[in-house]
C-alpha cells in the first residue's frame, strides 16, 4: 500500500493526468493478482479490466448523485415521482 501511495504522490507532484494515475493503479493491482492462487487469479484480473473512460463515467455519476443527496435534490426528485 505504501508503494502505491508513493507512486500516486509522485504522479500528482509531476502533474500527470488522472488517466496515467489510473493506469498505474491498474498495473499495481495486476501485479497483486499475480500473487493470488490460481483459483482466484482470473477473478482478480477481471476486476482490473475497467477502462479509464468507464471508470471516469461511473465516478462522475456517483459524484453527481452524492451532490444531489447532499443538496436534498435527490429526495425532492424522488418525491415528485410519487405524485
N, C-alpha and C positions, 0 to 999 in steps of 0.2 A: 504494500500500500504506500509506503514511504517513497518508493521509486516512482510510482505513478504520480504522486503529488509533486515530486521534484520535476518530472518531465512536464507536467501541466504548467507548473510555475515558470519553467524555462520558456515554454512556448508563449505563455502570457506575456512575459517580460520582453520577448523577442518580437511581439506584435503579430504572431501567426494567427491565421484565421481560425474560426470555430471549427471549420471542416478539418483542418490539419490536426487540431487537438482531438477531435472526434476520431479521426483515422488512427491516430497514435494510440488512443484509448483502446480501439478495436484490436490493434496489434498486441498490446499488452494482455488483453483478455484472451486472445487466441493462444498466446504463449502459455497462459494459465491452463487452457484447455489441454495442451499437450501433456500436462502433468496429471490429468484426470485418468481414471481407469477406463479401459476401452468400452466398458458398458455405458458410460456417461459422456464419452468424448464427443460423439456426433451431436448429442443434445446440446452440449456446451457450445460447439461450433455454430449450431443453428441460431443461438442467441446473439451471435456476433454478425449476423448477415443483414441486419437492418442498414439500409443506405443512409448516408447523412441527410439526404433530402427527405426521406420518410421520417427519420428521427426528428428533424427540424420542424416538419409539418405537425407531427404529434405533439412536440414540445410547445409549439405556438398555440395549438388547440387547447391544451391543458392550461397554459398560461391565461388565455382569454376566458376560459371557463372559471378559473380561480378568481380572475379580476371581477367577473360578473357576480360571483358568490360574495366576494369581499365588499362589493358595492351594493349588494342587495338586489341586483338586477336579475339574477337567476331566479330568485323566489318570485319576483314580480312577473317575470315572463312565464313562469310555471303557473302562477295563479291565473293569468289571463287565459290559459288553455282550459281551465276548469269551467269557465263561464259558458 
